Amino acid sequence: MVLEDSDVEMIVAEIEVSEHDVETPYGRIHCTMKGMPKGDRPVILTYHDVGLNHKTCWNTLFNHEDMSEIMQHFAVCHVDAPGQHEGANTFSTGYEYPSMDQVSETLPSVLKHFGLKSVIGMGVGAGAYILTRFALDYPNMVEGLLLININPCAEGWMDWAAHKISGWTHAMPDMLISHLFGKEEIHSNPDLIGIFRHHILNDMNQFNLHLFVKSYESRRDLEIERPVPGSNVRTLKCQSLLVVGDSSPAVEAVVECNTKLDPTKTTLLKMADCGGMPQVDQPAKLTEAFKYFIQGMGYMPSASMTRLVRSRTASGSSVTSFDGNRSRSHTNEGRRSRSHTAENQRARSHTEGSMDGSANSNVDQAVPKSTEVSC
């Protein structure tokens, strides 16, 4: 299906948007719901990184024409971290900002507020950490995760900031820019960097931002381990797509996270010619990867696709399927009934799909290995 610009504008205009302040055990959380939840189908729930809010983090991606097809099938709930949304009031002096664990504990209240049973999470940086912890603690509420720049470790990227008594307002933008973007981007794309530096300085509540940054810097290790036969370790139970740009400052952290997850349920996507914010830098590629990911979960079987180039990495990861060592026939998938009344009866990932529509293969199925994809 090819959409003209006028069609995309009409679809976007028709999507109902509502803003909510949701009461949680750790204060009010600002949420923006786009579209109406559809029966038992999960909602896409997003969470932004430090230095951003849901608009600056996600607007480029969700306003991209290729995303309109997904938004016809799923409602989207954008969640802003406490005090990070546009026009947020300054927290009172002495306010104790919730820890990352506590921020993740606000999400069950968000789902309850909207009457949701489950979500597909999309998170960047701090948001990816929050959604991962939520999925670890409430696995039945999360069907899948797209995690950009996920860092599962406790080590902060600005531990010296906690000791800085004065002048943090001036240092904060530089620290955040170094967190959000790679060195190449900072030097080669001054216009983009200038836009986000201006946003950090002028559109964010500086006091609230500082508290969010300190909370993320004080995060605990996720304490996840790659499962082996017979073990009962703590790890994600849902399908997961890890995404990182090849010049992102988070490459090492994302690769490390990949080694700690179930290889049969995890895909690592490295995006070429991409920096620290794939959703801004490469929205078309990220949207397509997300479509494949959704298809692997049994949704949108007839979604339009173009390309994603897959390559076998030096680690010998399987590239025969999108979700690990299993394979799915697109033909069989397309024959499923996708009526909303039959949602509860669908097969849950018993079959998986080849990313390029090639014939099913049993290559590398003897030993489960996580899939690595490049595009």
Sequence and secondary structure as in RCSB ss.txt:
>XXXX:A:sequence
MVLEDSDVEMIVAEIEVSEHDVETPYGRIHCTMKGMPKGDRPVILTYHDVGLNHKTCWNTLFNHEDMSEIMQHFA
VCHVDAPGQHEGANTFSTGYEYPSMDQVSETLPSVLKHFGLKSVIGMGVGAGAYILTRFALDYPNMVEGLLLINI
NPCAEGWMDWAAHKISGWTHAMPDMLISHLFGKEEIHSNPDLIGIFRHHILNDMNQFNLHLFVKSYESRRDLEIE
RPVPGSNVRTLKCQSLLVVGDSSPAVEAVVECNTKLDPTKTTLLKMADCGGMPQVDQPAKLTEAFKYFIQGMGYM
PSASMTRLVRSRTASGSSVTSFDGNRSRSHTNEGRRSRSHTAENQRARSHTEGSMDGSANSNVDQAVPKSTEVSC
>XXXX:A:secstr
    HHHHHHHHHHS EEEEEEEETTEEEEEEEES   TTS EEEEE  TT  HHHHHHHHHTSGGGHHHHHH  
EEEE  TT STT     TT     HHHHHTTHHHHHHHHT S EEEEEETHHHHHHHHHHHH GGGEEEEEEES 
  SS  S GGGGG  S HHHHHHHHHHHHHS HHHHHH HHHHHHHHHHHHHTS HHHHHHHHHHHHT       
   TT       SEEEEEEETT TTHHHHHHHHTTS TTSEEEEEETT  S HHHH HHHHHHHHHHHHHHTT  
TT           TT    SSTTSS    HHHHHTS   GGGGGGS  SSS   TT      TT SS   EEEE 
